[in-house]
Amino acid sequence: MQLLRSLPKIDKFITNKAFDTLSSSLVTKIAKEEIEKLRAKILSKEVDNFSEDSLVADVVAKYQSLLSPSLIPLINATGVILHTNMGRSLIDPVILQNASKVICNYSNLEYNQDKGCRGERYEHVSRHLTELLGVEDVLVVNNNASAVFLILNTFAKGKEAVVSRGELVEIGGSFRIPEVMSQSGAILSEVGATNKTKISDYSNAINEETALLMKVHRSNFTIEGFSEETSYSDIKSLAESHNLIDYYDLGSGYIPALPYNLGSIELPISKILEDNPTLISFSGDKLFGSVQAGIIAGKKEMIDKLKKNQLLRMLRVDKITLSILEESIKAYMEQKYELIPTLKLLFTDIEELESRAQTMRQSIGEELCEVVESTTVMGGGTLPNREFPTIALYIRGKASTLERAFRAKGIIGRIERDMYLIDFRSIESRHEEKIISVAREVLSR
């Protein structure tokens, strides 16, 4: 009982100098919780002594823990540029700074300044994006899965959408095209076989309930060997001959030609648009290299119908997404690809990577590491099974131990053939000093 009576009173306890710079309301809340926990431990005889100093330290620690950010910056040294688990595309500070002029102020997001009345939020991005792509109109939603859902719900609800069996993909997080279609209200009509789908399969599936012919890019796997797929051009022609809607879910779309022959599996947006598609959609944060968004492009008549769907309000993007996306598009229009980090990292030639790796090796200690040639992948559900060259720094030592030590310092490398590697393909030069500092610290232990 004596120990219970010695528990501090809240009103006096929170006047401790250690709390002077902290929020009094939050300190009071935490202090009450910590004192109650201590009281329970005393009653259960788990604790037979305590000091007020240790109680103060517990409250301060809990306070700091509550206010520490959940999202923290990491250095991606895996070599995978579009690393889904680490946020995919980076945003260049210049792009963010330009966008902040709108983000940090009131804006004409939905205000028509010329007429002094309500405006349309999507017209801002539309003006630049239609010019960049050379299409009639565009619409931006919060991601490409939303784009797929909105298109199917608008044009194929209660009707059939024809898709090849070889394109019924599952994307990250167990989201599957058949389930997305089902939730949208569209009726899935599977055609062909897993490895082969011909234009005749699409043609034979068309009936009075068919509304849409859909092609889905296989974003995270390839089918090779005895296989065949129908070109989008043929699907487009078939849809036109039956007065149906054609739609290509690209998954990821890119503008400039890709190096290392990576464009052999994913066609550029410009090539797809040569077929004058009714609708296409792709992600804003994959190969396009901007923020998470679903970009829908195509015929104005169809975009207008999408805008009238009541679901759009639940799928729309905010001023932050629109502002950053617009700045990215403007960079594309001026061909300032250095402002698109995804492209900048991908386009960096192997000689530059090797030079940077050799410089880092000298800074860390030549006997502690070695520059090695390797290959990597793009990641993020793009360019499946397509490797391209990279340069990495092999840090000598037990790979698993090194991986944990570097990870604890916010540097995420990779293990390959029992070697811990720092891969320069995904490292921005501004992070190299920190990597050197961490490497010296880890290797000196």
N, C-alpha and C positions, 0 to 999 in steps of 0.2 A: 504493500500500500504506500510505503514511503517513496518508492520509485515512481509510482503513478502521480503522487502529489508533487513530485519534482518536475513533471512535464511542464514546459513553458506555456504561459498564456499567449494566445495568438496576438493580441493587440500590442503586447510588449515585445514579443519575439520578432515581429516584422519591422521593428525599429532598428534592428541590427545594422551597423554601418555597411555590412557586405551587400545589403539590399538597396543602398542609396540610389544607385543609377538604374535600378530595375523597375519594371511596372509594378506598382503596389498591389493592384487588383490581382494580377497573375501570381505574384509572390504569396499573397494571402491564400489564394486557392490551393497552391502547391503546398504551402506550409500546413494547412489544415489536413490535407491528405497524408502528408508525411508524419505528422504528429499522431493521427489516428492509426496509421500503420504501426507506429512505434508502440502506441497504447495496446494494440491487439497482441503484439509480440511479447509485451511485458505480462499481459494477462495469461498468455499461453506458456509463459516461462521460457520462451525462446531467447529472451534478452534479460540479463540481470544487471545491466549497467549501460549508461550512455552518457555522452557529453553534448552540451549545447553546440559546441564548435562543429562536431561531426554532423549534427542535425542541420546546421546552417549550410555546411558543405553539400549535404544531400539535396537541400532545396535549390541551391545555386546550380548544381549539376543537372537536376531535373528541369530547371528553368532553361538552361542552355540547350538541353536536349530537345525540348519542345520547340524551341525557336530555330534549331538548326535546319537548313533546307533539306528536303528529301531529294530533289533534283540537284545534282552537282556535275560540274564539268569533268570529263575524262579525256585522256589522250588515247586515241585509237591507233595502236601500233600493230594491229592484226594484219594490215594490208588489204582488208575488205573495206572498200570505200563506202558503199551503201550498207553499213552494218545496221540491220534492223533493230537490234537490241541496244544500240547506242545512238538512235535518233536519225539514222539515214543521212540525208543531205545536210551539209553545213550551210549556214547563211553568212555571207561575207559581211564584215563590219561596215563597209561602205554602203551596202544594200540596206542594212538595218538602220544606219544613221539617216539615210535618205528617207526611209519609210517612217522613221520616228517623228518627222515633221508633221505627219498626219496623225500617227498613233498618239502622240502626246498633246494633241490639240483637238478642239472641236473641228469637225470637217463637214464637207458636203456629201457624206456617205449616202444619205437618202434625201438630199436637199438640192433642188434645181435652183441654182443661184440666179440664172437668167430670168426665170419666170417667177421666182419667189414662192415656190410651192414644193410639195413632196416630189422627190425624184426616185430613180431606180438605182439600187446599190450596185448592180452588176454592170452598169454601163461603163464604169471607170475602167475595169479590167478588159471589158469587151472591146473597147476601142483599140487598145494596143494588141490584144491577143488575136483579134480577127485580122489585123494588119500583118502580124507575124506569121500566122498560119495560112492566110489567104482563103479563109472560109467565110460563109455568110454570117454566122453568129456563133457565140459561145455562151456557156453557162458554167459557173464554178460552184461546186458543193464541197462538203468537208473531207471526202476522200473518194477513191475510185470505186470502192464497194458501194458507197452511197450513189454514185453515178449509175452503176449497173442497176441497182435497186430502183432508182427513180425512173430510168428509161423503161425497164420491164413493167413497172407498175402503171406507167402512163400509157404505154402502147400495147401491152400484151396481157393485161389483167383479165383473167377469165378466158384467155385465148392461148393458143400454142406458140411457143418460141422454139424454133428448130436449132439444135446444137449438136455438133459432133461428139460422140462418146469419148473420143481422144482429147477433148477439150473441157471436160467436166472436172476442172482442177480444184484442188484444195489449197487455199492460200494460208498465210500465217494465222495462228490462233485457232485452227480447226474450222475456219470459215470456208464453206464449200459452195461452189456455183449452184448445184442443185438446190441446196437449202436457201440460198439467197433468192433464187427464182421462185421457190415455193412461197416464201414469206412475201414476195412482191405480188403474189396473186397470179403470176404467169404459170402456164402449164408446160412443163418440160417435154419436148419431143426429141428423144435421143435418136441419132442416126449413125449409120456406119458401124465400124468395129473400133476397138481401142487403138489399133495400129494403122487402120486404113479407112478413110472416109472419102467417097467420090461425090462428084456433083450430082450424079444420078440418085444418090442416097437422099440428098436434100430435096431433089425434084419429086421423088416418090413419096416423101413425107408431107408434101403440101396438100392441104384440103381446105374446106370452107372455114375451119376453125383456126387456120394458121394466120398469125399476125406479123411475125417477125422472123427473119433469118439472121442468126447471130454467130459470129466467129469470136472465139476467146483465145487470147495469146497464152500459151503454156509458159507461164512466167518462171516456174521453179523446177522444171524438168524437161527432158527432151525424149522423143521417141525416135530411135534409130534402127537401122537394119531393114527388115521387110515392112516398109511403112509408106504411107501416102496421105497427104492432106490436100484439101481443096483450097485453091487460092481465093483470097478475098475478092479479087476481080471477077471470078466466075460466080461467086455467091451474090455479088452485087448485080450482075447481069440477070441471074435467075430471079432475084427479088423484083427487079424492075419489070420483067416479063409477066409476073403474076401480081403486080401492083402491091407488093409487100414492102415492109420496111427492112432495110439492111443495117446492121449495127456491128461494129468491130470494137470489142473491148481489148485495147492494146495493152492494158496493164501498166506499161511504162512507155513513154514516148521521148524521143530525142530529136534535136534540131541539126547540129553539125555532124559531119561524118566522124565515125568513131575510129580510133587507131587500132593497130594490132589485128585487123580483119575481124573485129568484134561485131561489125554490122552484118555479118553473114547470116545470123540467126534472127536478129530483130531489125526490121526495116525502119528507116527514118520516117518521121511523120510526113515529110514531103512526098515520099514514095507512096504511102497509103492514100494521101489526098489526091494523087493523080487519078484515082478511080472515082473521084467525086462522091464519096460516101454520104449516105443520109445522116448517119451519126457515128462518131467515134468517141472513145473516152480513154483517159490515161491519168496516171498519178502525177501530182505536182512535185512530189519529193523523191522520186526515183531518178531516172536518167535526166529528167528535166531539171533537177538540181535546185528546187526551190522549197517552199513550205508544203506541209501535208495538205493536199487538196485533190478533188476529183475534177478534172477538166473535161467538159463535154463540148464537142465542136461538130458543126455540120450545118444542115439546112435551117434557115431562119424559121420557117413554118413549124418545124419540129421543136426547135428551142422555145418558141412561143408557147407551145402546148405544155412543155415541161415546166415552164414558169407558172402556169395556171394550176399545176398539181398542188393540192393543199399540203402534201408532204414536204414540199420544198422548204417551208418555213422551219421544219425540224432538221433539215439537212444543210441549211445555208451557213455561210462562213461569215466571220466578223471582220471588223475594220483592220485588225492586225494582219490576218491572213491576206486580205485583199491588197493592203498596202505593200507588204513584202513581195507578194506575187507580182504586182504591177512593176515594182522596181526590177525584179528579175527579168521580166519580159522586156523592159526597156533596155537592159543590158544585152539581151539577145538581139534586139533590133539594131543596136550599134555594134554588134559582134564583139562586145567586151567580155569574152569568155573567161577572162581572168577573174571576173566578179562572180563567177559560178564555181564555187570550190569543188564540186563534184567533177566538173570537166577539167578544172585546173589540175587536180590530182591525177585524173585518168590520163591527161595529155602529157604529163611530165615525162620526158624521155629518160631512158635507162642510164644514160651517161651522167645526167644531173643527179639522179638518185645515188649512183655509185660515188660521185664526188662528195655528196653530203654524208654518206655513210663512212667514207674514209676519213673525213674531217672529224666526225664524232668518235671514230675508233682511236684516233690520235689523242683526242681530249680525254677519253676514258682510260686509255692505256692499251697499247697494241697487243700486249701479252694477255689481256683479259677478254678480248673479243676478236671477232673475225668477220670480214665482209663476205657475204655469200650471195650467189644468184639463186633466185627461186621463182615460183609462179604464184599467182593469186587469182581470186575471182571477184566479180563486181559486187555480188550480194544483193540484198533487198528485193529478191524475187525478180532479178533481171539477168539477162545473158546466161541462162543455165548451162552448166557444163562447158563454159568457155573460159579457159585460163589465159592469162597474159603475163608478160614478164615483170619481175620486180627485183628489188635489191633489199637485202635485210642484213642486220647486224646480229651475228650469233654471239650471245653472251655466254662465256664459258662457266660451267657449273651445273649443278643438278637442276634440270629443267623445271620440275614441279615446285621446288623451293624458290627459284627465281621468279616464276610466274606469280606465286603468292606475294612475294616481297614487292614486286613492281606494282601488282594490282592494289596492294594496300596503299600505295602512293598515288593511285589514280592513273597508272599507265597500264593499258591492256595490250599485252603482246600475244604471241601464239607459240605453241609447241609443235615442232615438225621434226620427225625422226629423232625424238628425244633431245632436241635442241631448242633452247628458248631463243626466239627470234623477235627482234624489233624491226618491223617491216616499214620501210620508208614510203611505200606506195600510198599509205593513208595518213602520213604524218605531215602536218603543216610545218614549215621551217620555223615559225615563231615558237614552237614547242620544243625545239631541239635542246635549248639550254636547260630546261627542266629535266629532260630525259638524261642528259649528261650528269646533272647534279644528283639525281636519284640513283643512277648507275654507280657513281662513285661511292655514295653512301651505302648502297646494298653490298657492293663488292668489297668494301673495306671491313665488313663485319667478320 
